[in-house]
């Protein structure tokens, strides 16, 4: 009985992982909105999944790419940008 339950749990986990991989194939804008919604509704598993996915998408990206992804305007002057990097 325990052996069967372990196999069933492994199968369920694989199915859940497959579902998660398909679920996060959404636009970045939708994913951002879902993070805020899941956080507001206190759904920690969904917040974690979405945040990990977003982190994976921006991992090893340049600052310019991150700004483009998050729609952040670079308002540093050349001097303040130079000071910031030193």
C-alpha positions in Angstrom: 0.0 0.0 0.0 2.8 2.5 0.9 4.7 1.5 -2.3 1.6 2.3 -4.4 1.1 5.6 -2.7 4.7 6.6 -3.3 4.3 5.8 -7.0 1.1 7.7 -7.2 2.7 10.8 -5.5 5.6 10.7 -7.9 3.1 10.5 -10.9 1.1 13.4 -9.4 4.2 15.5 -8.9 5.3 14.9 -12.5 1.8 15.9 -13.7 1.9 19.0 -11.6 5.3 20.0 -12.9 4.2 19.5 -16.5 1.1 21.7 -15.8 3.3 24.4 -14.2 5.6 24.4 -17.2 2.6 24.9 -19.5 0.9 27.4 -17.2 3.9 29.8 -17.2 3.9 30.0 -21.0 2.1 33.4 -20.7 3.1 36.9 -21.5 5.3 38.8 -19.1 2.6 41.3 -18.5 0.1 38.6 -17.6 2.6 37.0 -15.3 3.3 40.2 -13.5 -0.4 40.8 -12.9 -0.8 37.2 -11.7 2.1 37.7 -9.2 0.3 40.7 -7.6 -3.1 38.9 -7.6 -1.7 35.7 -6.1 0.1 37.7 -3.4 -3.1 39.6 -2.6 -5.0 36.4 -2.4 -2.3 34.8 -0.3 -1.5 31.9 -2.7 2.2 31.4 -1.8 2.8 28.4 -4.2 1.6 30.4 -7.2 3.7 33.5 -6.1 6.7 31.3 -5.8 6.2 29.6 -9.2 5.7 32.9 -10.9 8.6 34.7 -9.2 10.9 31.8 -10.0 9.8 31.9 -13.6 10.4 35.7 -13.8 13.8 35.3 -12.2 14.7 32.7 -14.8 13.7 35.0 -17.6 15.9 37.9 -16.4 18.8 35.8 -15.2 22.1 36.9 -16.8 20.4 39.7 -18.7 21.9 43.2 -19.1 20.6 46.1 -17.2 19.2 47.5 -20.4 17.4 44.3 -21.1 15.9 44.3 -17.6 14.7 47.8 -18.0 13.1 46.9 -21.3 11.4 43.8 -19.7 10.1 45.8 -16.7 9.4 49.0 -18.7 11.7 51.0 -16.5 13.0 54.4 -17.8 16.7 55.1 -17.3 16.5 58.6 -15.7 20.2 58.7 -14.6 22.3 61.4 -16.1 25.6 60.3 -17.5 27.4 61.6 -14.4 25.1 60.0 -11.9 25.3 56.7 -13.8 29.1 56.8 -13.7 29.0 57.5 -10.0 26.6 54.7 -9.5 28.8 52.1 -11.2 31.9 53.2 -9.3 
